[in-house]
Amino acid sequence: MAALTEKTGALDQLVYIQVTRGVALRDHVMPPDIEPTVFMMASPMKPASAEQRHHGVACVTARDFRWERGDIKSTSLLGNVMARQMSADKGAVETVMFRDGYLTEASASNVG
């Protein structure tokens, strides 16, 4: 991270880390003697403009539909992509999702 910060000059970074069980034969059983595979990438984070921080940004809300299909095994981000497209289609910055009256997540942002 320090090298990337030095190279780009960006102090705020978007970091993606993916850890898998490692390389093994295709099976759902996890062999005990394999090394995990770790992938990481980072890119400078585009900060919100002063106007966005002062006035806020447009968001849309949607029912959190992404994981209602427990019978589908997937690590796909298709649900998040579809949710983000919903906001882009309406000229908004983000889609904030709710399930059973609770805020669950946003399509691409952290919600706290």
N, C-alpha and C positions, 0 to 999 in steps of 0.2 A: 504494500500500500504506500509506503514511504517513497519508493522509486516512482510509482505512478503519479503520486502527488507532485514530486519534483519534476517529472517529465511534463505534466500537463499544467502545472501551476494551480490546479483546482483543489481547494481544501475540502470541498464537499463532493463526495463520490457516491454513485449508485453501485452497490456491490451485490453480485449474484454468486451464491455458493451452492453447488450441487454435490452431494455425497451419495454414492451408491454403495452397495454391498461389495462391489468389486467384480472382477471378471471370472466367470465360472460357466459351466454348462447351463443351458436354459432349464431351470427348474425352480420351484418355489421354496425348496429347502436351501437354507443358507449354510454352505460349507464352512467349517470352523477355521480353515487355514488359508483364507484368501485376504488380500490386502484391499481395503476400500479404495475406490476411485474418487478423487477429489478434483472438481473443476471449479475455477473461480475466474470471474471477469469483473472488471470495474470500468466505469466511465464517468467523466465529469458530470455532476448533477446540475441541471439547468435550474437556477434559483427562480423563485417567483419574482415578478417585477414589483417595484415599489407600488404601482397602482393595484396590482393583484393583492398584495399584502394589505393595502389600505382599504380597498373596496370588496375584497373577496372575489371568488370566481363562481361561475354558474356550475351547478351540479344537477344531475337528475337522480331520482331514486328508482329502485327496481326491487322486485321480489328476488331474493337470493335463490336462484334456480340451479346453481352449479352442481351441487352434490346431492340432489334428490334421487339420483339413479345409482344406488349402491350396488346394483348388479353390473355396472360398467367399471372395469378395472382400467384406470388411466391416470397418467401423470400430466395429462394435457392441460394447457392453459386456454383451451378453446372457450370455456365459460367466461373467463376474464376478458378475452379478446372480444367476445360478443357483447359483454356488458360495457366495455370501453367504447365500442362502436356505437352503442345506443346513445351515449353522451355526445360523441363526435357528431352524430347525425342531427342532434338538436343544438349544436354549437356550444356545448358545455365542455367542461374540462374533465369531469369525472362522473362515474356512476357509483352511488353509495347504495349498498344492498342491505336488505332487511329480511329476516325470517322470523315468523311467529312474534312479531312486534319488537324484535331485538335487532339492533344494528350488528351485522356480522362482519362486513368487510367492504372495501371499495375495489373497483376493478383493477387499479394499478397503484393506489396510494395506501399508506398506513392510516388506520383510523384509531384514534385513541380517546 
